[in-house]
């Protein structure tokens, strides 16, 4: 065959190997069919125990309305406020969501509900939560770290006594106990069917972290300020109680913040009123004293005119002074806000921009205090709030400076007018002029006093009418059907897992399998015919199956297969092949097993058979046949003695003889190529009908190539799930180059299972009834019965 033809032939083989064989792929699944019922049973059993062990989780739900204080503001002031508080409505709702999910509120909720002590009981595999249904109540005074790691088991013995864990000592209800769990008192609870109660203690801080994970707050409609609160819990009642208490704590916290703000404003007004009241009393006493000492009773028309003008001017100057005083108090508050100075009264400020900035600054201060209690100091959210506070403080400072400059200009203008009016008063007698000065001070103090009284009443009314910014729309309710575990989904998932896991496992086995599995692989990759198949021999006693000698008179499956192989020998070459060599790729593929049993089968067909052991490196025939290896083929090849003297009877059949390898020579290859081997074979042809040669593995040494030149045919043994697929390519190369005459393959050790697909040859399922197992064979297992039924149905 030319090199061009060989290359073309090789390309065809490679192209066939690349093609996806759907039949072999399906056979691979059928071969491992038993994995599907096994995994289905395992996954469904796991699902059953999961549903038995897992506590059902229920969902409690409540709806809360957050009032948007910014709605309804219109006009120019509203526009300014809206510009200063971008995304005002949404930010308000988002802030309230974060407050509701704060650690502080949840800790207070858990503490007031006493959730740090949990009661459970076992009912078979299930764990029953005994929230508000426990026959005992534990009131802890001091809990140790040991208690957080180890549950306390209380055994109810009677109406008045109980025991703890495995202790024999009985305790009375209401008795204070001290042990490794701490100091606590056990009191009698509600009537219950359970007597063994497991009490678990939780750290409030770590427990609330888990509770916050089960709390969800969302806005169903982004255009509204309605929030939907959901909480998952294993107890229906506890889920509703947690939402109820959380909303109560949230509302109370909001009211406390508003009351603190109103209280600070009242304190500021009261302090200013006290100061102004004292100053006003002093001025009034000065007026009274001056009139008494100077005897003033009437003022002239000119004096009244100047006084009226000065009074109006002084009123305006008084208003400017009040505004400057308020601005100074605001500036002092901004500069000393961190020192705890009281917040200024925004009611005294007329500028809407400054009012809005102060309101935003106070809100940010309150928000920072809340987050400082619930988050770490390095939290990015806290840093963002601090940045907003600093920016707002800078804006307030700049606004104050602008207002102060405007008021200073107005004050200077008013003082200049006062100077002109005062110059006109110089024509008035000195007494009248002094009286007007004192009277002016009295008017200023009276105006400021009346203004503060009005603001105090407005603040008191607002303080008395303080209401929360939220309203409960729907009280907490819980569904009586658990949200998880969802039994249909668990069973479905278990069923899918029971199918997908075997599929994945079989794909991995097929993907990483590099050994020969099917007859088709041999034919496609080696381009050689398979002359026979030998089934897998099970280990009997201490003897491995691959070393067994088949009882050829039996009707076992393997014996029938050797008979079929014996029949197929007539199709080797031109039908006259009598000298046959057995080889393989590596050791352990069963060439000695096949050669011995095929020789025995030929002998039982009334043929004279000689089995020659030419594996001069690692002989095993003498051990398998229990004969001597003192002399053998190596003696014949060196010309020592007569060949007939070295041939031994196997004892298996009178016509079955063996020529063992003999002593191991130092140079097997040179001994096989010294020219005496063809003479030996020619001599033995005259005496025997068949000569079977057990040669070394071709893939390891070159001895088989030396022997192959003198034989009529070569049978290459390939073992199921043992021979590598790459070795089949070597057989194909031998076939293409014709290095071995009449080369055929024997497929050995085949494990006939579901999907193997050789029933058509009489050994994978269709042969039942034409042969029988030996009498001492065990009864067929479940897999065998299934294969029988499948074969019959097909």
Secondary structure, DSSP 4 states (H G I P E B T S, - for coil): --HHHHHHHHHHHHHHHHS--HHHHHHHHHHTTHHHHHHHHHHHHHHHHHHHHSPPBEEEEEEEEEP-TTTT--HHHHHHHHHHSTTHHHHHHHHHHHHHT-HHHHHHHHHHHTTTEEEEEEETTEEEE-TTT-SEEEEEEEE-HHHHHS-EEEEE-SSSEEEETT----EETT-EEEETTEEEEEEE----S--EEEEEE--HHHHHHHHHHTEEEE-SSTTS-EEEEEEEES-HHHHHHHHHHHHHHHHHHHHHHHHHHHHHHHHHHHHHHHHHHHHHHHHHHHHHHHHHHHT-----HHHHHHHHHHHHHHHHHHHHHHHHHHHHHHHHHHHTGGGTPPPP-GGG---HHHHHHHHHHHHHHHHHHHHHHHS-TT-HHHHHHHHHHHHHHHHHHHHHHHHHHHHHHHHHHHHHHHHHHHHHGGGS-HHHHHHHHHHHHHHHHHHHHHHHHHHHHHHHHHHHT---SEEEEEEEEE-SS-SBS-HHHHHHHHHHHHHHHHHHHHHHHHHH--B---HHHHHHHH---EEEEEEPPPPBTTB-GGG----TTS--HHHHHHHHHHHHGGGSTTTT--EEEEEESSTTSSHHHHHHHHHHHHHHTT--EEEEE---SS--HHHHHT---SSSHHHHHTT-S-HHHH-EE-SS-TTEEEE---SPPS-HHHHHTSSHHHHHHHHHHTT-SEEEEEPPPTTT-SHHHHHHTT-SEEEEEEETTTSBHHHHHHHHHHHHHT-STTEEEEEEEE---TT---GGGTSSSTTBTTB---TTSPPP-HHHHHHHHHHHH-
